[in-house]
């Protein structure tokens, strides 16, 4: 996990921007339930009336309300409104003390409304509650105005009102205060503006909700954009780091990881890290902000239902703990199984021809099916576990909603909660639960991504055993160039108990051809691979012009070499691009000359596009001999000082082999040529032949010298050449 956060830390500015945007998004998300509550409670149930203080009031109604107020409150109310207009309507002044007015108006509003309702019931001849009309309000106002004319009537009315309110408990008082808006609605209805007031409130509040929603959408898009760019940049950087590291690996590191595993780590593992980085920025960073904000909103209310949230969160955490303990080990196995499937697939696809030749299709299908089935079973287990989690999550969320509705309904029955408040509480609860749900989903994804990050980091932190020296030495500026010398060289593969080469010493000089021959597995290619430092010697040293190859930079060393591998490797592109692979300094003339020396001109000219003919991936559209000749031409075009041919003539027919070596001899008069070969005919005219047997140098000299002194060479020669070719006479002649 720390490795994933380390990658995110490289883009700290973008991550801070994402967090800031998520705070804005959470603010919008958490504000919307409040607006929903306002629309339901205030906009619909209260007709858009937010305060017990009417914005406009008729003079008769205001006088009736003032009779129910104390003298100070009545004076404050009278001062807060403008003079009556032509219709007798007074308007609330903009600078009025609204808070003080609300305290003054609440009780008179309730009393006046209840009086109007009683008047409506009396007129209807019933004792049930009847919704009053503007007529009832005017009738009560007239009655109060007439009664107030009697001496001491106002004081008596205030005393009765005070005594009556003192006898009410707090719950009933709160219930009555919520009815204060009903008087304002009745007054607006009397003025004929009730519908306009309600629509104005709904449009204003709805517009604010729409603005917040649009802002939230814009912020979410921006977060997604930034998170995608950050994750893509992380994937790009990881691929670059992995590729740069792997390109510098020696054969030992490549064999340690395997090609299939390196491909999986570069593709699938990095994709896992990319995906989880997006999730971290978009979900993990958002979940706690949303959850904490939801808890703060719930705590600021007075619903008494907070315990339901704690029950839901506890049940959710218990479920997550169980599922993670069950599924987590399987997530860690999945990457290993993906590696195995990639390995089997790669082996089958690259070896399809031998598989068909040996009729092993059925066997390989079973092998692939086994690897595929193992991965499928693991994925099925983890997916089923995750799928099983969803019904339980749904049960918890629906059960939470049911508890809120049940206990919220009781609270509404007691007058402690309104419908909009309950809707907002349900929304906040779902947001809190969803926050924990998001964190739980990410907690399941993180272990797999953590394993992938560890595998990537293992590649990046594995340093090559072959590295440039701190203080490299340069080749001598004067004198003969290209003298390759082995000084008592021994080599052992990493992890091996025995030496592959033992005490090898020889010198290969410019203008001469040094050939290496021996039975299969005797160490010929291994010896050649020590020169370009594909491996480093275990004991002794390899020098070029007296400088140890380990004291040179690899770039400097490889500039001196023209290497042709045992297996010809071509790259997708054209023939020209492959021949110029040695560097930008190679001209078209150099490429054409190299192709002519390598006896490749004939088949190149036969192609419609000539040197611009395409080469498929791996050189699959050319034959083995053509591939080998192009590989040889690629080395020749570089004009190196030292040529290394690792059994590079094996796919050539005898005629082409002779013509190529003759042309090569003329080209490499001043260069050092070292050839690994299986055929005596290839090395017959070499200036120096090295004979290897089980990693030891058992013969060194020309063909004639070795035929006299080296039994191992004689055995190889007699197995490949006739007596006539060896200038031997048959017995009895």
N, C-alpha and C positions, 0 to 999 in steps of 0.2 A: 504493500500500500504506500509506503513512504516513497518508493520509486515513482509511482504514478503522481503523487503530489509534488515530487521533485520536478517532474516534467512540466506540471502546471505552473510551478514556481518560476520557470523560465519566461512565462508570459504573464507575470504578475500584474502589469498595467491593465491588460485586457480582462484578467480575472477580477480586479477591483472594479472595473467598469461594469462587468456583469453583475457583481454583488450590488452595486449602486442601483442599477436598473431593476434588479429583482426586488429591492426594497420599495421602489416606486410601484412595481407590479403588485406586490403584496398589499401595499396601501390601497390601491384601487380595488383589489380583490376583496379586501376586508371591509371596504367602505360600502360595497354594493348591498350586502344584507341590511345595513342600517337604512339605506335608501328604500329598499323593499319594505322594511317595517314602517317607514314613514308613509309610503304610498298607501299601504293597507290600513294602518291605524289612523293617520291624519288625513290623507287624501280621500279615502273612501268612507271610513267610519265617521270621521269628524268633519266631512265636507270641505277639507282643505283648510280648516281653521287650526292654527298653531298655538294660539294664546287666548286666555279668557278675556283679554282686553280687545274689544272690537276696534278695527281700523276706522270704521265709520259707525255712528250711532245717532238715532233720532233724539231730539231733545227730551221728549216725554219719557223714553226708555232710560236715558241717562239720569233724569231727575228721580225716577223710581229707584234706580240702583243707588244713587247718592243717599236716598232716605234710609237704605239698609247699611250704609257705611257710617263710620265714625266721622265726626266733624272734620278732623284733619284729613282723612282719606277722601272725604267728599270734596274738600277744597282742592286737594291734589288732582282728583279726577276732573273737576271743572276746569282747572288751569291747563290740563293736558290737551284739551280739545279746543278747536277753533270755534269761532262764532257760527251760529246756524246759517245755512244757505237758504235759498228761496223755498226749498222743500222741508226745511227744519232739520236737516242732517248736519251733524258736526263731525269733523275729521280730526283724527289723532295727529298731533304735531310731531314733526320728525325728531325734535330734541327731547321728547317726553321720556321720563324715567320709567322704562318698561317694567323693570324688575319690581319696583315699588308699586306700580299700578296693578301688576298681576296679584300681589298679596291683597291689594285693596278690592279688586273685582271678583276674586274667586268665590268667596262665600255669598255675596249679593247675587252673583250670576246663578248659583245653584238655587238659592231661596226663591228668586224671582221666577226661575223656570219651573220649580215645583209648584209655585202658586198658580202659574199659568196652566200647568197640567191639571191641578185640582179644579180650576175653573172650567177646563174642558170636560172633565169627568162629571162635574155638577150639571153642566149644560146637556150632557149626554144622558143624564139620569142613571149613572152607574158608579160603583165604587172601585172599578178596575182602573189601572193606569191608562190614560188616553193621551196620545201625542198632541200637544197644544198647537195652535195656529197663531198667526199674527194677530188675529182678532182677540184671542184669549190674552195674549201679551198686552195688547192695548187696554183691554178691560181691566186687568190687574194693575197696570200703571195708573189708570184713571182712579181706581179705588184707593191706591196708596196716596195719590195726590190729594184726594178728598179727605182721607183720614188724617193726613199730616197737618190739616188746618186746625185740628183741635189742640188746645193747650197741653203741652207735655206729651203729645202723641209720639213724637220722634224719639224722646228719651225712653218711653215705655217699650217702643218697638225694638230699640237697640238692646235693652235689658233682657227682653224675652229671647232675642236672637242669641245673645251671649250665653244665657243659661242653657238654651237648647243645644248649642254646639259643645258646651262643656260636658254634657251627658253622653256624647258620642265617643265610642272607642276609636282608636287610631285607624283600624281597618275600615270602619264605616266612613270615617272622615275622608280617607284617601279615595274611597269609592265615590263619595259625593263630589269631591274636588274634580274627578275625572269627568263629571257631568257639567262642569262650568262651561265647556265648549258648546253645549246644547243651546244655552241661552243666546250665545253669539250667533249660532246658526239660525236660530229663530228670528233674531233681529235682522240678519242679512236677508232672510226670506221675506221679512216684512218690507225691506227696502227694495226687493226684487233683484238682488245681486248675488244670491247664494250660488247659483250655477256658475256665474263668472268667477267667483272667488275659488270654487273648487277646481274648475278647469285651469285657472291660472296656476294654482299650486301644483296640480298634476303635471302640467306642461313644464313648469320650472324644475320640479324634482326629476321628472323623466329625462329632461334635457341634460341635467347634471349626471344622471346615471349613464346616459348615452355617451357623454364626453369622457367619463371615467372608463367606460368600456373600450372606447376607441383608443384612449391613451394606453390602456392595458394591452390591447392588441398590438399597438405600435411597439411598446416596450418588449412584449413577448417575441415579436419578429426580430427586434434588434438583439435580444439575448440569444435567440437561435442562430442568428447570423454570426455574432461574435464567437459563440461557443463552437460553431461549425468550423470557423476559420482557425480557432485555437487548436481544436482537435486535429484538423487537417495538417496544420503546421507541425504539431507534435508527431504525427505519423510520418510526415516528410523528413523531419529531423532524425527520427529513429531509424527509418530506412536508410538514410544517408550515412548515419553513424555505423549501423550494422554492415552496410555494404563496404564502407571504407575500411572497417576492421577486418572483414572477411577477405577482402582483396589483398590485405597484407599478411594473411595467414600463410604459414608453411603447410606442407602436406600433412604434418603431424596434427595440426589443429583441425584441418578439414576432415581427417579421418576420425578425430575425437568426436566431433559433432555429427558427422554424416551429412551428405548433401541434402537428403530428404528433410532432415531436422532443420537445417539452416534455411531451406525454402519455407518450411512451415513457420519458423520464427519470424522470417522477414515479411510474410504475408498474413497468415491467420492470427498470429500472436499480436502483431502490431495493430491489426484491425480491432482486436479485442480491447486493446489499450485505447485506441481512438474512440471507440464506442463508449467506453466507460468514462472517458474524459468529458464527452458531451453530456452524459447523464449526470456526472458530478456537478457540472456548471449549471445545468438546467433544472435538476431535481434536488440533488443533495444540498445545494446552496439555498434553494428556494424553500424546501420543506421546513427547516427550523424557523425561518423568518415568518412563514405563513402560520406555523403552529404556535409560536410564541405570540404573534399578533392576535390569533384567534383566542388564545387563553386570556390575554389582557382584555379583549373585548367582553368575553364572558364574565370575567371577574369584576369588570366595572359595572355590570348589571346587578339587578337585585331579584333574580328569578328563584334562587334557592335550588336550582337543578344542577349545580356544578358537579355534584357527586356522580351523575350519570357519565360525564366525560371521563372521570378517573376509572370507573368500572370498564368503560369501552377500551380505554388505552391499556389497562392492565390485561384484559382478555386478548387484545391484539399482540402485545409483547410476549405473552405466554405462547401464543400460536406461532409467532415468528421464531422463538427460541427452539421449539420442538422441531419445526421444519428445517431450520438451519443445521441442527445436529444430525438430522437424517440425510439431508441433501449435500452438505458441504464436502464430505469425502469423495463423493462421485464427481463433483466439479473438478477436483484436483486430478482425478484419473483421466478426465476427458482429453486434456491436452496430449498426454502420452499416447492415447489411442488415436488421436488425429495424426500424430507423428508416424505411428505404425501404419495407418492406412495410406498415408502419403508415400511412405517407403515402399510398400507392396505395390501400389499403383505405378510408381516410377519404375520399379524393376520390371513389371510386366510390360509396360509400354515400350521401354527401351530394349527389352529382350523378346519382342513379339516374334521375330523371325526364328530364333532357336526354339522358342516354345512350339511354334507350328511344325518346325522340322522334326522335333522329337514327340509330336502329338501329345503335348502336355497341357493342352487347353483346359481340359476338365480339371486337372490338378491345380492349375493356377486360378481357375475360377473358384474352386473350393477355398484356396488360400485367401483370395481377395474377399470371398464371402464371409470367411471367418473373421477377418479384420473388420470388415464392414458391419457384421452382425454385433461384434463386441462393442463398437462405437454406438450402434443403434440402441442396444440394450441400455447402455449408460445414459444416452440422451433421453430415451423413453422414461427411465426412472426419474431423472431430474425434471423432465417436462411434466410427468404425471404428478410429481410432488408439488410443482408450482401450480398446476391446474387444480389439484386438490385444495390448495390454499385459498383459491378464489371463492368457492362456496362458503367457506368458513368466514372469510372476510365480509362477504355479502350478508351472512347471518348476523355478524357483529354490528354492521352498519345499520341494517334494517331493525335489529333488536334495539339499537340505540335510539333510532327514530321513534319506535313504538313506545319506549319508556318516556321520551320527551313529550310525545303527544298525550300519553296517559296522565302523567303528572302535570304537564302544562295545561291540560283541559281542566283538571281540578283547580289549578291556580287561577285560571280564567273564570271558573265558576265562583270563586271567592272574590273576584275582582282584583287579584294581585298581578295579573298578566293580561296583555291584549294579544289578539291574533297575530299581528305583525311582529310583536316581540318573540312569540313562539316560533314563527317562521325564521326569524333572524337567528334565534338560538339553535335551531336545527341546522341551519346553514353553517354557523360557526363550528358546531360540533363535528359536522361532516368534514369541514376544512381541517380541523385538528386531527381527526382520525385519518384522513387522506395524507396528511403530512407524515404521520408515523408509517402509513402504508407505503409511501414513496421511499422512506428511509429503509424499510424492510426489504423492498424489492431491490434496492441498490445494494443492500448488505448481502443479498444472495448473489448478485452479479460480481461484486468486488473480489471475492476469493479467486474466481476464474481469471479475472483480469490481473489480479496480483500474481498468480502463477505465470501468466503470459509475460508480465513485466519482469519477473525474476529470470525467465528464460532469455528474454531479450538482453537483460543486463549481464547475464552470464556470458553471452557472446561478446558484448562490447568490452567487458572487463577482462576477457581472456586475451592476454597479450601474446603475440607471436614469439615463438622461440627464436625466430630469425629476425633480427633487427639491426638497424644501422648503428655503427659505433659512434660514441660521443665525439671523438676527434678522428674523423676519417682521413686516410692517407691517399695521396694521389699517385697515379702511375708515373714512372719516370718520364721526363719530357724527351730524353734522348735515348738512343740505343734501340735494340730490337724489341718489337712489340709482339705480344701474343705468345710468350713462352709460358706454358702451363706445366706446373710441377706438383707432383704428389710426394709428400715427405712423410714416410712411415704412417700412412693414414689407416686408421681403423674406424669402423662405424657400426653402431648398434641402434636398431629402431627403438623408439620409446616404448617401454614396457616389455621389451624382449630380454631373454636371458642369455642370448648368444650373439656374437658379432656377425653382421652380414658381410663385412669386409674386414680383412686382417692384414695389417702391415703392408700396405700397397705403396710402392715407390716407383715413379717413372717421370720422364720429362717429355712433353710434346712441344716441338719447335715450329716456328713459322716456315712455310714452304714444304712442310712434310705432312704426311698423312699417318696418323696413329689409329690403328684399328684395335678394337676390343672384341674378343670372341670367346665363346665358352658355351657350355651346356645351358639349357633352360634353368633359370633360378639360381645361377651362380653369382649374380650380383653385378652384371654388366650395366644395366640401366641405373642401378643404385649408385655405382661409381660415377657415371656421367652426371647424375643429379646433384652430386656434391659440388660441381663446378659452378653452376648458377645459384647455388645455395638454396635449392629446394629443401635440402637438409644440411645441417652442419656436421662436420666430422666429430666423432667422439674423441679420437686421439690423433695426433699429428697435425698436418696443415696442408692446405691446397693454396698455391700461390700463382699469381699471374705477374710476370716480369718482376718476380721477387717480392711482391706485395701480397700478404695473406688476404684471401677474398673476404675474410671476416673483418678486415680493417678498412674495407672500401664500402661506400654506400651501395645499396642494391641497384640504384639507378645507374651509377657509374659502372658497376660490374656488368649489368645487362646490356649496356650500350656497346660493350666489347664483344658480345656474344650473338651468334645467329643460331638459334635453337630450333631443331625440328623434332617434335615428340614422336614417340613410338606409334601412337595413334594420331593420325592426321586430324587436326581440329580446324574447321573453318567456321566463320561467323556469318550470320545473315547479312546480306548486302549484295555487292557485286564482286566479280573477279578482281577488278581493279582495287576496290576497297580492301580486299583481303591481301593483295600483293603489297599494298601501301601501308599495311598494318604496323610496320616497323617504325613509322614516324612521318612527320609532314615533309621532311627533307627528301623523301623518295619521289622522283619525278616519273612521268609516264614512260620516258625512255628507259629508266632504271627498271620499271615493272616489266616492260616488254622484253628487255634483255634477259632479266631473270627468268621469265617464262620460257624464253628460247633455250637457255642453258638447262632448265629443268625438263626439257622435252615436252612442254605443255602447250606450245604455240599451235601445234597441229589441231588438237581437239578444241582449243579456244577459237581458232579461226573458223572451225566448222559450225560454231554456234551462230545463229542469226545476228545476235547483238555483240558478238566478239567479247572484248574485255569488259563491256558493260552488261554482260549476261548476269542475271540474278543468281545468287547462291542462297539456297534455302537454309533454314535453321539446322545447324550441325552438318551442313554440306550434304544433305540427304539426296539432292538432285544431281550429284556427280558420283562416279564410281570410286572404288577404293584406290585404284591406281591414280586416277585423276586428282583425287583429294591429296594423295601423298605428293604428287608432283607440284601441286599448288602450294603445299606446305613448304616444300624445298625451295620453290621460287620465292616465297615470302621471306625466307631467311637470306637468300642470295641478294634480294633487292635492297636489303639493309646495309650491305657492304661492311660486314663485321670483320673484326680482326681474328676472331676464333669461331669456327663452325663446329657445332655439336649435332651429330646425326644419330638419333637413338633408333637403330634398326629401321631407318627411314626408306630403305629400298626394297623391303620385303614384298610389297604389292606390285612391284614392277617386273615385267617380263625381262628375259636375259638380254634381248637386243636393246631395249630402252635403258636397262641398267648400265650396259657398257657405254652407250652413247652419252648418257647423263654423266657418268663418272669421268669420261674423257673431256667433255665440255667443262665440267666442274674443276678438273685439274688445271685447265688453262686459266680459269677464272681465279683460282685460289692459290696461285704460285707463291704469293707473299703472305698467305694466311695460314693459321694453324687449323688443321682439320682432324677432328676426333670422331671416329665412326664406331658405333656399336652394330654388330652384324651377326647374323646366324649363318650366312652362306660364305663359304671359302672364296667363291668367285668374286665376292664384293671386296674382300680384303687382300686378295692375292698379291697385288702390286703395292701394298702399303709400305711406307718406309719403316714402320715399326708396328709389330703386332703383339698385343698383350693377351695372354691366354689365362683365363680365370677358371678356377675349379673350387666350388664351395666357398667362395669369398676370398680365396688365396690366389696370389699371382704365381702361377706354376711355369710360365714361359714368357720370354720377351726377346724379340728379334724379328728378322725378316722371315718371309715364307721359307726360303731355302735353309736358313739357320734353324728354324723351328722343326723342319722336317728331319733334321739330323739329331736335334737335342731334346725335343719335347714330345713324350709319348702321348700326352693328352691332345696335342695339336695333330699329331699323326693320326690318331683315332678319328678325329673330326674330319680330317682331310680325306682319309680313305673311305669314310662313310658317304662323302659327297662327290668325290671325283674318281674318274676311272683311272686304271693304271697308265693308260696312254697319256691322260692329262697330267699325271704325276711324273711322267717321263720314266716310268718303270716298265720293264719287259716282263712278259708273261713267262711263267716257269716253263722250261723246256725249249724256249726259242733260242 
